[in-house]
Amino acid sequence: MTGVVVDGRTLSYDDVVAVAHHGAEVVLADEVLPRLTRERAVVDDVVDRQVPTYGLTTGLGTRSSYALPRDELEEFSVRTVRGRANAVGDPLPVPLVRAALLARVNGIAGGGSGVRPEIPTLLVAMLNARVHPVIPEVGSIGASDLCQMAHVGLVVLGEGRAEFAGQVLDGGTALRQAGLNPAGLGPKDGHVLCSASPLAAGQGALALHEAAALLTLAHAVTALTYEGFRANTSPLDAQVLGLRPAPGQSRAAGELLALLEGGQLSDPRHARRVQDPISLRCAAQVHGALHAALDFADASLRPELNGCGDNPVVLPDTGEILSSGNFHTPALALAFDTLALALTQTASLSAERMRRLLDPAVSGLPANLSPYGPERSGFAPLAKTAQALVAEIRMLSVPVCTDPRHGADAVEDDSTNAALGARRLATILVRLRQLLAVEAVVAAQAVDLAAPSTLGRGPRLLHRAIREIVPRLDDDRPCGVDVEEVHRDVLGSDDVRSALRTVVQQSAARRALSSGLRDVGVPPESCTHD
């Protein structure tokens, strides 16, 4: 795997996934260390001149009016880390710790922190050596991830705890066994290690990457349900959607039609009825809202992932260190809440589509999709599992950005809960994938019973992948294991995800080619289709 070059400006979600989940090597861009050296000279100058500067020559929070003696600045930096390592709970998963470390390194690399270059160099070495600080899961209120990132600072000092080579060791031992040395902290370094919102940014990047993939899966599972239900695709028509261009709906409809391309349902005249239930008829509107929520989250997260969240910030061009509010993340927290709500809407729709497939009065298929009809349970009990998943997702989607909160009296009187908003997304996404697996198992059975002569490319691919590991339902059997296998080995498969994306991309390419040929007067029928 190629390394991820960190420059503070261009870190992508794919980069975060590569480092967090696949252990990609991290390399600082050539310009980073000279940039940090230049900024550090400003810090040293301010210290030498004893200019009153928050968190550097003064205390923090309510103690910001207290001037620190020059000979205490290094020790104050160490106390800043030790005094804020107050998070509690189970350790965060290693991929999330790696994502947070990468986000913090990238935030430092872009400039503004004034940290000594040795600090990000050690953080990169820890990532590459797989020394992972133990960070408890609870402690951030979104006014920087102070109480959690301080646990990273402890390991940098050679204290705290870290996981290395499958063991949890004290921080100094973990560093030594990895061939690394603790770093001494100079003025401001301790505050930098605790500052910004790298946990929210790192976990947010992982969540957005997975949410985008799940949206493609939601389209594919919906398309499979369309095939089993013999749904009417006229609500996906561009002319219809153009009359009220709600955010994201045309994109969602285009991807659904791309997946259905090659099957009978591309022509609405092959539908079983003229008007379907809302859970099918309005899939483009609901999935489109999720597209829009992802766009909002992306616009809010990228500046956090590739920006400076420090306070104060160092400006080497003017030689100043200025107070900053860049650590505050209200837009990011709002975006995470919005994404959680949009995922909940998508989940509710999936559960309802699945229930419609089980109802013979609506679907025209045998009751509960059992070949034996109502004398068997079929998939009816799975409806309870689906509803339980929706209930948990709905509970987790309660907004957290408006909770009452406060920090240091009269100074830190607002926060955002951005890290909590990001953390709960991980559970929502797991539950949504399980729910889509429920719908996929049921939809595959519906396709078998409906027996359409031709399936669209996306449903055909998905149906084949499901049937490779899960047989069609004959007599009643435990179906939870089937759902788990589809959840893990189909919807969790990189190969399946990639193949579905390819189906959508190839369809878009064919449409673009067809449109170009029409523009130059060539009949679309002359285009080659696979």
C-alpha positions as CSV (number, residue, x, y, z in Angstrom):
1,M,0.0,0.0,0.0
2,T,1.3,3.4,-0.9
3,G,1.9,5.9,1.9
4,V,-0.2,8.8,2.8
5,V,1.6,12.2,2.5
6,V,0.4,14.7,5.1
7,D,0.7,18.3,4.2
8,G,-2.1,19.9,6.2
9,R,-4.2,20.8,3.2
10,T,-5.2,17.7,1.2
11,L,-6.0,14.8,3.5
12,S,-9.0,12.9,2.1
13,Y,-11.4,10.4,3.7
14,D,-9.8,7.6,1.7
15,D,-6.5,8.6,3.3
16,V,-8.0,8.4,6.7
17,V,-9.5,5.0,6.0
18,A,-6.1,3.8,4.5
19,V,-4.2,4.7,7.7
20,A,-7.0,3.8,10.2
21,H,-8.1,0.5,8.8
22,H,-5.2,-0.7,6.6
23,G,-2.1,0.6,8.3
24,A,-0.8,2.8,5.5
25,E,2.5,4.5,6.2
26,V,2.3,8.2,7.0
27,V,4.9,10.6,5.6
28,L,5.2,14.4,6.3
29,A,5.3,16.5,3.1
30,D,8.7,18.2,2.5
31,E,7.4,21.6,3.3
32,V,5.9,20.8,6.7
33,L,9.0,20.8,9.0
34,P,10.4,24.1,7.6
35,R,6.9,25.6,8.1
36,L,6.8,24.4,11.7
37,T,10.3,25.6,12.4
38,R,9.4,29.1,11.1
39,E,6.4,29.2,13.4
40,R,8.3,27.9,16.4
41,A,10.7,30.8,16.0
42,V,7.7,33.1,16.6
43,V,6.8,31.2,19.8
44,D,10.3,31.4,21.1
45,D,10.4,35.2,20.4
46,V,7.1,35.8,22.2
47,V,8.4,33.7,25.2
48,D,11.7,35.6,25.3
49,R,9.9,39.0,25.2
50,Q,7.3,37.7,27.8
51,V,4.4,39.0,25.7
52,P,1.1,38.2,27.4
53,T,-0.2,35.3,25.3
54,Y,-3.0,32.9,26.2
55,G,-1.8,29.4,27.1
56,L,1.8,30.3,26.4
57,T,2.9,32.9,28.9
58,T,-0.5,32.9,30.7
59,G,-2.6,30.2,32.2
60,L,-5.6,28.5,30.5
61,G,-9.4,28.9,30.9
62,T,-10.3,31.0,34.0
63,R,-6.6,31.3,34.8
64,S,-5.8,33.2,31.5
65,S,-5.1,36.4,33.5
66,Y,-2.3,34.7,35.5
67,A,1.1,35.4,34.1
68,L,3.4,32.3,34.2
69,P,7.0,32.7,35.4
70,R,9.5,32.1,32.5
71,D,11.1,29.2,34.3
72,E,7.8,27.4,34.7
73,L,6.7,27.4,31.0
74,E,8.0,23.9,30.2
75,E,6.6,22.4,33.4
76,F,3.3,24.2,32.7
77,S,3.2,22.4,29.3
78,V,3.6,19.0,31.0
79,R,1.0,19.9,33.7
80,T,-1.4,20.9,30.9
81,V,-1.3,17.3,29.6
82,R,-1.4,15.6,32.9
83,G,-4.2,17.7,34.3
84,R,-6.5,17.1,31.3
85,A,-6.1,13.4,30.8
86,N,-9.5,12.8,32.5
87,A,-11.5,10.7,30.0
88,V,-13.3,7.6,31.2
89,G,-14.8,4.5,29.8
90,D,-13.7,1.7,27.5
91,P,-10.7,2.3,25.2
92,L,-11.5,3.6,21.8
93,P,-11.0,1.1,18.9
94,V,-7.5,1.2,17.4
95,P,-8.8,2.4,14.0
96,L,-10.4,5.4,15.6
97,V,-7.2,6.2,17.6
98,R,-5.2,6.0,14.4
99,A,-7.7,8.3,12.6
100,A,-7.5,10.8,15.5
101,L,-3.7,10.8,15.5
102,L,-3.7,11.3,11.7
103,A,-6.1,14.2,11.9
104,R,-4.1,15.9,14.6
105,V,-0.8,15.5,12.7
106,N,-2.5,16.9,9.6
107,G,-3.9,19.8,11.6
108,I,-0.5,20.6,12.9
109,A,1.2,20.2,9.5
110,G,-0.9,22.9,7.9
111,G,0.5,25.5,10.3
112,G,-0.8,27.7,13.0
113,S,0.0,25.7,16.1
114,G,3.6,26.8,16.8
115,V,4.5,23.4,18.1
116,R,8.1,22.1,18.1
117,P,8.6,20.0,14.9
118,E,9.7,17.0,17.1
119,I,6.1,16.6,18.3
120,P,4.4,15.8,15.0
121,T,7.5,13.8,14.0
122,L,7.0,11.5,17.0
123,L,3.2,11.2,16.3
124,V,4.0,10.1,12.8
125,A,6.5,7.6,14.1
126,M,4.0,6.2,16.5
127,L,1.5,5.7,13.7
128,N,4.0,3.9,11.6
129,A,5.3,1.8,14.4
130,R,1.7,1.1,15.5
131,V,2.0,2.5,19.0
132,H,-1.6,3.4,19.9
133,P,-2.3,5.5,22.9
134,V,-5.2,4.1,25.0
135,I,-7.9,6.8,24.8
136,P,-11.0,6.3,26.9
137,E,-14.2,6.8,25.0
138,V,-15.9,9.6,27.0
139,G,-14.5,13.0,27.8
140,S,-15.1,15.5,24.9
141,I,-17.8,18.2,25.0
142,G,-16.7,19.6,21.6
143,A,-14.7,22.5,22.9
144,S,-11.6,20.8,21.6
145,D,-11.2,17.1,22.4
146,L,-9.1,18.1,25.4
147,C,-9.7,15.4,28.0
148,Q,-9.3,12.6,25.5
149,M,-6.4,13.9,23.4
150,A,-4.4,14.5,26.6
151,H,-4.1,10.7,26.8
152,V,-2.1,11.0,23.6
153,G,0.0,13.6,25.2
154,L,0.8,11.3,28.1
155,V,2.3,8.7,25.7
156,V,4.3,11.4,24.0
157,L,5.8,12.1,27.4
158,G,6.4,8.4,28.0
159,E,3.5,8.2,30.4
160,G,0.0,6.9,30.2
161,R,-0.8,3.7,28.4
162,A,-0.5,2.5,24.9
163,E,-1.2,-0.6,22.8
164,F,1.7,-2.1,21.0
165,A,2.2,-5.5,19.4
166,G,-1.1,-6.8,20.9
167,Q,-0.3,-5.7,24.5
168,V,-1.3,-2.7,26.6
169,L,1.8,-1.3,28.1
170,D,2.8,1.9,29.9
171,G,3.5,4.6,27.4
172,G,7.3,4.7,28.0
173,T,7.6,1.0,27.6
174,A,5.5,0.9,24.4
175,L,7.7,3.6,22.9
176,R,11.0,1.9,23.8
177,Q,9.8,-1.5,22.5
178,A,9.0,0.3,19.2
179,G,12.4,1.9,19.1
180,L,11.1,5.4,19.9
181,N,11.9,7.9,22.6
182,P,9.5,10.2,24.5
183,A,9.5,13.9,23.6
184,G,10.3,16.7,26.0
185,L,7.6,19.5,25.9
186,G,8.5,23.1,25.5
187,P,6.2,26.1,26.0
188,K,2.8,25.6,24.2
189,D,3.5,22.0,23.2
190,G,1.3,20.5,25.8
191,H,-1.7,22.6,24.8
192,V,-1.2,21.8,21.2
193,L,-1.3,18.1,21.9
194,C,-4.7,18.5,23.6
195,S,-6.2,21.1,21.3
196,A,-8.5,21.0,18.3
197,S,-11.1,18.3,17.5
198,P,-9.1,15.4,15.9
199,L,-11.4,12.8,17.4
200,A,-14.5,14.4,15.9
201,A,-12.6,14.9,12.6
202,G,-11.1,11.4,12.4
203,Q,-14.2,9.5,13.4
204,G,-16.3,11.9,11.2
205,A,-14.1,11.0,8.2
206,L,-14.5,7.3,8.8
207,A,-18.2,7.8,9.2
208,L,-18.7,9.9,6.1
209,H,-16.7,7.4,4.0
210,E,-18.9,4.5,5.3
211,A,-22.1,6.5,5.0
212,A,-21.4,7.2,1.3
213,A,-20.8,3.5,0.7
214,L,-24.0,2.6,2.6
215,L,-26.0,5.0,0.4
216,T,-24.8,3.1,-2.7
217,L,-25.8,-0.1,-0.9
218,A,-29.2,1.4,0.0
219,H,-29.8,2.2,-3.7
220,A,-28.8,-1.4,-4.6
221,V,-31.0,-3.0,-2.0
222,T,-33.9,-0.8,-3.0
223,A,-33.4,-1.7,-6.6
224,L,-33.5,-5.4,-5.6
225,T,-36.8,-4.7,-3.8
226,Y,-38.1,-2.9,-6.9
227,E,-37.5,-6.1,-8.9
228,G,-39.2,-8.3,-6.4
229,F,-42.1,-5.9,-6.0
230,R,-42.3,-5.1,-9.7
231,A,-42.3,-1.4,-8.7
232,N,-43.2,1.5,-10.9
233,T,-40.2,3.6,-11.9
234,S,-42.1,6.5,-13.3
235,P,-41.5,8.5,-10.1
236,L,-37.8,8.4,-11.0
237,D,-38.3,10.0,-14.3
238,A,-36.1,13.2,-14.7
239,Q,-39.1,15.1,-16.1
240,V,-41.1,14.4,-13.0
241,L,-38.3,15.3,-10.6
242,G,-37.5,18.4,-12.5
243,L,-40.8,19.9,-11.6
244,R,-39.7,20.1,-7.9
245,P,-35.9,19.8,-7.8
246,A,-35.4,18.9,-4.1
247,P,-31.8,18.5,-3.0
248,G,-30.2,15.2,-4.0
249,Q,-33.3,13.5,-5.4
250,S,-32.3,13.6,-9.1
251,R,-28.9,12.1,-8.2
252,A,-30.6,9.4,-6.1
253,A,-33.1,8.6,-8.9
254,G,-30.3,8.5,-11.5
255,E,-28.3,6.0,-9.4
256,L,-31.4,3.8,-8.9
257,L,-32.2,3.8,-12.6
258,A,-28.6,3.1,-13.4
259,L,-28.7,0.0,-11.2
260,L,-32.0,-1.1,-12.8
261,E,-30.7,-0.6,-16.3
262,G,-30.8,-3.7,-18.4
263,G,-33.9,-5.0,-16.7
264,Q,-37.6,-4.8,-17.5
265,L,-38.3,-2.1,-14.9
266,S,-36.5,0.6,-16.9
267,D,-39.8,0.8,-18.7
268,P,-42.6,1.7,-16.2
269,R,-45.1,-0.2,-18.3
270,H,-43.7,-3.4,-16.8
271,A,-44.7,-2.3,-13.3
272,R,-47.3,-4.4,-11.5
273,R,-49.3,-1.3,-10.5
274,V,-49.5,2.4,-11.4
275,Q,-49.1,3.7,-7.8
276,D,-46.8,2.1,-5.2
277,P,-46.5,2.7,-1.5
278,I,-44.5,5.7,-0.5
279,S,-41.6,3.6,0.8
280,L,-41.0,2.6,-2.9
281,R,-42.4,5.5,-4.7
282,C,-40.4,8.1,-2.7
283,A,-37.1,6.3,-2.4
284,A,-35.4,9.0,-4.5
285,Q,-36.7,11.8,-2.2
286,V,-35.5,10.1,1.0
287,H,-32.2,8.9,-0.4
288,G,-31.7,12.3,-2.0
289,A,-32.1,13.9,1.4
290,L,-29.2,11.6,2.6
291,H,-27.1,12.8,-0.4
292,A,-27.8,16.4,0.7
293,A,-26.9,15.6,4.3
294,L,-23.7,14.0,3.2
295,D,-22.8,17.1,1.1
296,F,-23.5,19.3,4.2
297,A,-21.4,17.1,6.4
298,D,-18.6,17.0,3.8
299,A,-18.5,20.8,3.6
300,S,-18.4,21.1,7.4
301,L,-15.8,18.3,8.0
302,R,-13.1,19.1,5.4
303,P,-12.1,22.4,7.0
304,E,-11.8,20.6,10.3
305,L,-9.8,17.8,8.8
306,N,-7.5,20.1,6.8
307,G,-7.5,23.2,9.0
308,C,-6.0,24.6,12.2
309,G,-8.2,24.2,15.3
310,D,-5.6,25.7,17.7
311,N,-6.0,28.5,20.1
312,P,-4.1,30.7,20.0
313,V,-2.7,30.6,16.5
314,V,0.7,31.5,15.3
315,L,1.1,33.9,12.3
316,P,4.7,33.7,11.1
317,D,4.3,36.4,8.5
318,T,3.5,39.1,11.1
319,G,5.2,37.5,14.1
320,E,2.0,37.5,16.0
321,I,0.2,35.0,18.2
322,L,-3.5,35.7,18.2
323,S,-6.5,34.4,20.2
324,S,-8.7,32.1,18.1
325,G,-12.1,30.6,18.1
326,N,-11.2,28.0,15.4
327,F,-11.5,25.2,18.0
328,H,-15.3,25.7,18.1
329,T,-17.2,23.3,15.8
330,P,-20.9,24.2,15.7
331,A,-21.3,23.6,12.0
332,L,-19.6,20.2,12.3
333,A,-21.8,19.2,15.2
334,L,-24.9,20.3,13.3
335,A,-23.8,18.4,10.2
336,F,-23.3,15.2,12.3
337,D,-26.8,15.6,13.8
338,T,-28.3,16.2,10.3
339,L,-26.5,13.1,8.9
340,A,-27.9,11.0,11.8
341,L,-31.4,12.1,11.1
342,A,-31.0,11.5,7.3
343,L,-29.7,8.0,8.0
344,T,-32.7,7.4,10.2
345,Q,-35.1,8.4,7.4
346,T,-33.3,6.0,5.1
347,A,-33.6,3.2,7.8
348,S,-37.3,3.7,8.3
349,L,-37.9,3.5,4.6
350,S,-35.9,0.2,4.3
351,A,-38.0,-1.4,7.1
352,E,-41.3,-0.3,5.5
353,R,-40.2,-1.6,2.0
354,M,-39.4,-5.0,3.6
355,R,-42.9,-5.1,5.3
356,R,-44.6,-4.3,2.0
357,L,-42.9,-7.3,0.4
358,L,-44.4,-9.6,3.1
359,D,-48.0,-8.4,2.5
360,P,-49.7,-10.4,-0.2
361,A,-52.4,-7.7,-0.6
362,V,-49.8,-5.2,-1.6
363,S,-47.0,-7.2,-3.2
364,G,-49.0,-9.9,-5.0
365,L,-46.6,-12.5,-3.7
366,P,-47.2,-15.3,-1.2
367,A,-47.8,-14.3,2.4
368,N,-44.5,-13.6,4.2
369,L,-42.8,-14.8,1.1
370,S,-43.1,-18.4,2.1
371,P,-43.7,-20.8,-0.9
372,Y,-46.2,-22.6,1.4
373,G,-48.2,-19.4,2.0
374,P,-49.8,-18.5,5.4
375,E,-49.2,-21.9,7.0
376,R,-45.6,-21.0,7.5
377,S,-44.0,-18.0,9.3
378,G,-41.7,-17.2,6.4
379,F,-39.9,-13.9,6.9
380,A,-42.6,-12.4,9.2
381,P,-40.5,-12.6,12.4
382,L,-37.8,-10.6,10.6
383,A,-40.1,-7.6,10.6
384,K,-39.6,-7.5,14.4
385,T,-35.8,-7.5,14.0
386,A,-36.1,-4.7,11.4
387,Q,-38.3,-2.6,13.7
388,A,-35.9,-3.2,16.6
389,L,-33.0,-1.9,14.4
390,V,-35.0,1.2,13.4
391,A,-35.9,1.9,17.0
392,E,-32.2,1.9,18.0
393,I,-31.2,4.0,15.1
394,R,-34.0,6.5,15.9
395,M,-32.9,6.7,19.5
396,L,-29.3,7.4,18.4
397,S,-30.3,10.1,16.0
398,V,-31.5,12.5,18.8
399,P,-29.6,15.8,18.2
400,V,-26.8,16.4,20.6
401,C,-25.5,19.8,19.3
402,T,-28.2,21.7,21.3
403,D,-27.6,20.1,24.7
404,P,-27.0,22.5,27.6
405,R,-23.3,22.6,28.3
406,H,-20.5,24.7,29.9
407,G,-16.9,24.5,30.7
408,A,-14.7,26.9,32.7
409,D,-17.0,29.3,34.5
410,A,-17.6,32.6,32.7
411,V,-15.1,31.8,29.9
412,E,-15.9,28.5,28.3
413,D,-19.7,28.9,28.2
414,D,-20.5,27.0,25.0
415,S,-19.5,23.7,23.4
416,T,-20.8,21.6,20.6
417,N,-20.6,17.8,21.4
418,A,-19.1,17.2,18.0
419,A,-17.1,14.2,19.1
420,L,-20.3,12.6,20.6
421,G,-22.1,13.3,17.4
422,A,-19.4,11.6,15.4
423,R,-19.1,8.6,17.8
424,R,-22.8,7.6,17.7
425,L,-22.7,7.6,13.9
426,A,-20.5,4.5,14.0
427,T,-23.2,2.6,15.7
428,I,-26.0,4.0,13.5
429,L,-24.0,2.9,10.4
430,V,-23.6,-0.7,11.7
431,R,-27.3,-0.9,12.5
432,L,-28.3,0.5,9.1
433,R,-26.1,-2.0,7.3
434,Q,-27.8,-4.8,9.3
435,L,-31.2,-3.4,8.4
436,L,-30.3,-3.3,4.7
437,A,-29.2,-6.9,5.1
438,V,-32.6,-7.8,6.4
439,E,-34.3,-6.1,3.4
440,A,-31.8,-7.7,1.0
441,V,-32.5,-11.2,2.2
442,V,-36.2,-10.6,1.9
443,A,-35.9,-8.9,-1.4
444,A,-33.9,-11.8,-2.9
445,Q,-36.7,-14.2,-1.9
446,A,-39.2,-11.8,-3.5
447,V,-37.2,-11.9,-6.7
448,D,-37.1,-15.7,-6.7
449,L,-40.9,-15.8,-6.3
450,A,-41.7,-13.1,-8.8
451,A,-39.3,-14.6,-11.3
452,P,-38.9,-11.7,-13.6
453,S,-37.5,-12.6,-17.0
454,T,-34.6,-10.1,-16.8
455,L,-33.1,-8.3,-13.8
456,G,-31.3,-4.9,-13.9
457,R,-27.5,-5.0,-13.7
458,G,-27.4,-3.9,-10.0
459,P,-30.1,-6.2,-8.7
460,R,-28.7,-9.1,-10.7
461,L,-25.2,-8.6,-9.2
462,L,-26.6,-8.3,-5.7
463,H,-29.0,-11.2,-6.0
464,R,-26.2,-13.5,-7.2
465,A,-23.9,-12.4,-4.3
466,I,-26.6,-13.2,-1.8
467,R,-27.5,-16.6,-3.3
468,E,-23.8,-17.6,-3.2
469,I,-24.0,-17.7,0.6
470,V,-27.7,-17.8,1.5
471,P,-30.1,-20.3,-0.1
472,R,-33.7,-19.3,-0.9
473,L,-36.2,-19.9,1.9
474,D,-38.2,-23.1,1.6
475,D,-39.5,-24.3,4.9
476,D,-39.1,-22.1,8.0
477,R,-35.6,-21.8,9.3
478,P,-33.5,-19.4,11.5
479,C,-32.9,-16.4,9.3
480,G,-30.8,-14.3,11.6
481,V,-27.7,-16.1,10.6
482,D,-28.6,-15.4,6.9
483,V,-28.9,-11.7,7.7
484,E,-25.5,-11.7,9.5
485,E,-23.8,-13.4,6.6
486,V,-25.3,-10.9,4.1
487,H,-24.4,-8.1,6.4
488,R,-20.8,-9.2,6.7
489,D,-20.0,-11.0,3.4
490,V,-22.1,-9.1,0.9
491,L,-22.9,-5.6,2.1
492,G,-19.5,-5.5,3.9
493,S,-17.6,-6.8,0.9
494,D,-15.3,-4.3,-0.8
495,D,-15.7,-6.4,-4.0
496,V,-19.5,-6.1,-4.0
497,R,-19.3,-2.4,-3.2
498,S,-16.8,-1.7,-5.9
499,A,-18.9,-3.7,-8.4
500,L,-22.0,-1.8,-7.6
501,R,-20.2,1.5,-8.0
502,T,-18.9,0.3,-11.3
503,V,-22.4,-0.4,-12.5
504,V,-23.5,3.1,-11.7
505,Q,-20.4,4.7,-13.2
506,Q,-20.7,2.7,-16.5
507,S,-24.3,3.7,-16.8
508,A,-23.4,7.3,-16.4
509,A,-20.7,6.9,-19.0
510,R,-23.2,5.4,-21.4
511,R,-25.7,8.2,-20.8
512,A,-23.0,10.8,-21.4
513,L,-21.9,9.0,-24.6
514,S,-25.5,8.8,-25.8
515,S,-26.1,12.4,-25.0
516,G,-22.9,13.4,-26.9
517,L,-23.9,11.4,-30.0
518,R,-27.4,13.0,-30.0
519,D,-25.7,16.4,-29.8
520,V,-23.8,15.6,-33.0
521,G,-26.8,14.0,-34.8
522,V,-26.0,10.3,-34.3
523,P,-29.1,8.2,-33.3
524,P,-28.7,6.8,-29.8
525,E,-29.7,3.4,-31.1
526,S,-26.3,3.1,-32.7
527,C,-24.6,3.2,-29.3
528,T,-23.1,-0.1,-28.1
529,H,-24.6,-1.5,-24.9
530,D,-23.5,-4.5,-23.0
